[in-house]
Amino acid sequence: MRMIVIGAGAIGCSVAFHLAREGASVTVVDPEGLRGGATLTSFAWLNCHDKSPEDYYRLVMRGNRAHRALGDEIGHANWLKLTGAVEWWPTGTEKAREHSARLDRLRSYGHQIETLGAEDVLALEPDVSRSSLEGCEAVFYPTDGAVDTAVYRHVLMREAERRAASLVEARVTDLLERSGRIAGVRLHDGRELEADHVVNCAGRASNPIGVCLGYSVPLEWKPGMTVITDLCRNNVSRVIKAPEIYIKPEGAGRLLLHAKSADQTLEDIHAPDAGKAGAEEIARLVETVLPAVRDVRIADVRITVRPYPIDGKPVFGTLPGVDGYHLAVTHSGISLGPLIGRAAAEEILHGKISTDFEDYRPTRFSQSIGN
Ligand SMILES: Cc1cc2nc3c(=O)[nH]c(=O)nc-3n(C[C@H](O)[C@H](O)[C@H](O)COP(=O)(O)OP(=O)(O)OC[C@H]3O[C@@H](n4cnc5c(N)ncnc54)[C@H](O)[C@@H]3O)c2cc1C
């Protein structure tokens, strides 16, 4: 079977790999190759702390476990760092009460959480300043992990290419419809690529591509940014979620940093200095947690708008009355990538409908169909 996957983000690469592994001939189309999309900007933490209700929490947990299984299958799974995560927050605040309710909920699901004292945090992460832990409660999540998304995309694409896949650097403008089914895509230069099935994994750009189908995923406007530092003095080994900043090792002495307050500085994401205020905020915040990271040089500022369905849950599957077409748009796409790839291969190649995604079909936004 000939497949076209639109978009080479975390979802598209996983879909391409799973389809190629099952013997399909796959063409992945993305104008940015493996450098585009929300995947480039992602913090890429494998966690499920804010996922509710319980069914959604369990889906994301399965996604996190599927990374491990995929890594074992492929070997050389060095995109995956399963070193857990530490988090702390000030006691006695409204936020602390929210954290406590969240931990109670997670524990009721059977989630592993270890309570830490300040000394335990420092034993795990010796660079953390003792003063940033004063008056705080801290926990360790042993089952959390982190993904190096550049390596992840590369490995999945390489493994797909070893079977029968190729990556075309071009922009899809339209879907081709023939005899009542989707039969391929049209590219920006007018070329047409034919296929038996098209999987639209273009993230936030999925809607304009599928406009001829009269369906669009209602998306929330949620810009986000991360920064990557230059080499700096640090020995961070896992995800750290301090009260105002998220910190992750990025290899070669660099750190990947994210802060919600920095996201809030993003008014016009296309302005030439769009990330400047946010990057300064992040550089200020990281010093409060890691004093050795003083006057850090920011090597890269990445900005995107998340592919965030309005209810925060994934959208995966077919559209009623449309043959030859699947759609996959989701937040938490790093966690869910391996599961979505597997489900796409099962549904498209074997006609086996995925139970994982039965509550997350495009039809739940039925008002968007046929408009
Ligand atoms: C700041 C931030 C932090 C995040 N943290 C996490 C986290 O900790 N854990 C987690 O699981 N998720 C996290 N996410 C969400 C996660 O990154 C996304 O859900 C995921 O990257 C989505 O992947 P995707 O492949 O669906 O989309 P994208 O990565 O956006 O990929 C879509 C691809 O489609 C291509 N494309 C667009 N238009 C076209 C076209 N016309 N033709 C062909 N190709 C096209 C783009 O170039 C792009 O490469 C975070 C996101 C952000 C922004």
The ligand as a Gaussian input file, in Angstrom:
#p B3LYP/6-31G(d) Opt

LIG

0 1
 C        6.638000      24.672000      24.955000
 C        6.057000      23.315000      24.708000
 C        6.238000      22.310000      25.636000
 C        5.701000      21.039000      25.403000
 N        5.940000      20.065000      26.322000
 C        5.500000      18.816000      26.070000
 C        5.844000      17.773000      26.970000
 O        6.533000      18.011000      27.971000
 N        5.392000      16.515000      26.686000
 C        4.631000      16.250000      25.566000
 O        4.261000      15.089000      25.353000
 N        4.284000      17.231000      24.709000
 C        4.713000      18.498000      24.944000
 N        4.399000      19.494000      24.082000
 C        3.482000      19.199000      22.965000
 C        4.193000      18.463000      21.859000
 O        5.407000      19.087000      21.536000
 C        3.288000      18.392000      20.631000
 O        2.047000      17.808000      20.982000
 C        3.923000      17.579000      19.519000
 O        5.194000      18.071000      19.200000
 C        3.012000      17.566000      18.303000
 O        3.652000      16.835000      17.296000
 P        3.013000      16.777000      15.836000
 O        3.892000      15.890000      15.041000
 O        1.568000      16.475000      15.931000
 O        3.059000      18.287000      15.322000
 P        4.280000      19.190000      14.901000
 O        5.498000      18.892000      15.698000
 O        3.779000      20.590000      14.905000
 O        4.616000      18.717000      13.429000
 C        3.814000      19.066000      12.327000
 C        4.710000      19.067000      11.107000
 O        3.882000      19.348000       9.972000
 C        4.621000      20.139000       9.081000
 N        3.679000      20.852000       8.210000
 C        2.928000      21.929000       8.500000
 N        2.233000      22.314000       7.426000
 C        2.527000      21.426000       6.447000
 C        2.108000      21.307000       5.093000
 N        1.237000      22.155000       4.544000
 N        2.626000      20.281000       4.364000
 C        3.496000      19.394000       4.897000
 N        3.924000      19.483000       6.190000
 C        3.446000      20.485000       6.947000
 C        5.418000      21.068000       9.987000
 O        6.572000      21.571000       9.310000
 C        5.777000      20.148000      11.149000
 O        7.063000      19.589000      11.010000
 C        4.937000      20.770000      24.244000
 C        4.770000      21.782000      23.295000
 C        5.329000      23.031000      23.510000
 C        5.176000      24.090000      22.472000

